[in-house]
Amino acid sequence: MTKALIVGGGIAGLSTAWALARRGVQVELFEQGSLPNPRASSYDEHRITRHAYGAMEGYAHLMPEAFRVWESLWQAIGTSHYEPCGAVYFLRHDDGWYAGMSRSLTAMGIGFRDIPLDDVERRFPMVRADGLQRVVSTDGAGMLFPVRILTDLVVLLGRLGVTLRTGTRVSEVDPERGRVVADGVAHQGDVVIVAAGAWADRLVPGLRGVGVPSRQAVLYLSPPPDLAEAWASAPVMLELGAESGLYTLPPRRGTRLKIGDHVFSRTGDPDGDRVANAHDLERLWPAARAAYRDFDRYSVLEPKACFYTVTEHEEFLVHPTGAAGWLISACSGHGFKLGSLMGDLVARAITGEMAAADVTELAAGRVLHPSWREAVAA
Ligand SMILES: Cc1cc2nc3c(=O)[nH]c(=O)nc-3n(C[C@H](O)[C@H](O)[C@H](O)COP(=O)(O)OP(=O)(O)OC[C@H]3O[C@@H](n4cnc5c(N)ncnc54)[C@H](O)[C@@H]3O)c2cc1C
């Protein structure tokens, strides 16, 4: 393997480029926008990372290795873009989340504990305690800061000699020959990796209808002054309801308070605008009002629309697409924390360190035991 072509400069493409360049592979990366690209799913102020994955235990068991790859990135760039502020889960409904979470966190030695319901209002004065069934605080969680990570990765890749082609949209991919066409010009590699986020199904026909672009809304907020202090020291907060799933990232290290919901629209064109309209926000408002006291007193700083791909069971699709092609479609709203690991695993498969089928299974969250690393290495 001497030359890899990568389509897409989000966390998946940049991480794959870094993992391959570290292994001595020559890399050329094509990005239709700038690097980083504000229209990419990966581009945001903060993203949640955590070991607790509820019933999706295969993903929980990937997290120690994901944390390890992030740590090696912090070493390479000389700074950490991780804030270990913990995560608290507010359960208004439980369809197996607690059982899966407690099994996997216990197996990994990560701490978690219940917060008594009668202590919730004191510790979280912004939360509406009525209707809560259980509140669980978990360790091994916090926030990653994507804009800073992407920017530092781009600088690192430049230093490693990766060719970065910005403003260059790939129109054709030949996964049998390792070839792409960008702006009418053909480029030849030994392998081509499509990491094109919500646009990937335009280049990989097999993804159509399977990994579906989904327009999602988030709100950046300024809390009322009397709650500002509570928010400044808040952990990552996740609401688990029967109909909705709300996630909230507190303002830390120069970021804004952000809330979003984990209900997929499964519609939209990723070339579309990035301003959330009333229709985009029609689920988020009632969910936020149900979760937080006095929500109408918060000032909206920015209503934003974002795009990502969603699969039926929220699994990642990471697999060869031909004799010289790979797809990395790692999203369904939870792919940032695992993006650096996905890039590393695909690089391991491309350079023959791991079997491609093992990478596909791990990425799909189907390997349910932490011993996968030893098994794969054996
Ligand atoms: C609102 C929101 C909240 C989220 N919250 C979390 C979270 O808390 N924790 C978490 O782990 N994950 C979270 N995610 C998911 C995570 O952000 C994504 O899974 C991840 O960023 C996907 O990265 P990617 O590299 O696959 O795609 P992208 O970041 O979208 O990158 C794809 C890139 O490919 C480029 N491209 C596409 N087509 C072409 C082409 N033809 N030619 C050249 N370039 C092309 C695009 O311009 C883009 O830059 C969230 C996502 C969103 C949108």
The ligand as a Gaussian input file, in Angstrom:
#p B3LYP/6-31G(d) Opt

LIG

0 1
 C      -26.220000      18.134000      15.911000
 C      -25.311000      16.965000      16.035000
 C      -24.974000      16.501000      17.300000
 C      -24.119000      15.408000      17.441000
 N      -23.726000      15.038000      18.685000
 C      -22.799000      14.067000      18.826000
 C      -22.243000      13.785000      20.099000
 O      -22.571000      14.440000      21.087000
 N      -21.315000      12.801000      20.204000
 C      -20.907000      12.077000      19.124000
 O      -20.076000      11.171000      19.273000
 N      -21.408000      12.343000      17.876000
 C      -22.308000      13.320000      17.710000
 N      -22.801000      13.639000      16.473000
 C      -22.391000      12.818000      15.324000
 C      -21.029000      13.184000      14.791000
 O      -20.874000      14.573000      14.741000
 C      -20.883000      12.540000      13.413000
 O      -21.097000      11.140000      13.540000
 C      -19.525000      12.740000      12.797000
 O      -19.108000      14.074000      12.925000
 C      -19.559000      12.308000      11.335000
 O      -18.291000      12.592000      10.786000
 P      -17.979000      12.277000       9.258000
 O      -16.560000      12.610000       9.055000
 O      -18.472000      10.923000       8.928000
 O      -18.929000      13.279000       8.428000
 P      -18.773000      14.851000       8.190000
 O      -18.245000      15.528000       9.375000
 O      -20.058000      15.349000       7.644000
 O      -17.663000      14.951000       7.085000
 C      -17.899000      14.613000       5.740000
 C      -17.127000      15.567000       4.879000
 O      -17.134000      15.088000       3.542000
 C      -17.204000      16.182000       2.672000
 N      -17.733000      15.711000       1.381000
 C      -18.941000      15.144000       1.175000
 N      -19.080000      14.800000      -0.127000
 C      -17.939000      15.154000      -0.731000
 C      -17.483000      15.053000      -2.079000
 N      -18.241000      14.497000      -3.033000
 N      -16.250000      15.519000      -2.364000
 C      -15.456000      16.080000      -1.406000
 N      -15.856000      16.210000      -0.114000
 C      -17.065000      15.736000       0.213000
 C      -18.153000      17.132000       3.388000
 O      -18.049000      18.461000       2.931000
 C      -17.725000      16.967000       4.841000
 O      -16.746000      17.918000       5.222000
 C      -23.639000      14.736000      16.293000
 C      -23.978000      15.205000      15.019000
 C      -24.782000      16.321000      14.887000
 C      -25.070000      16.829000      13.517000

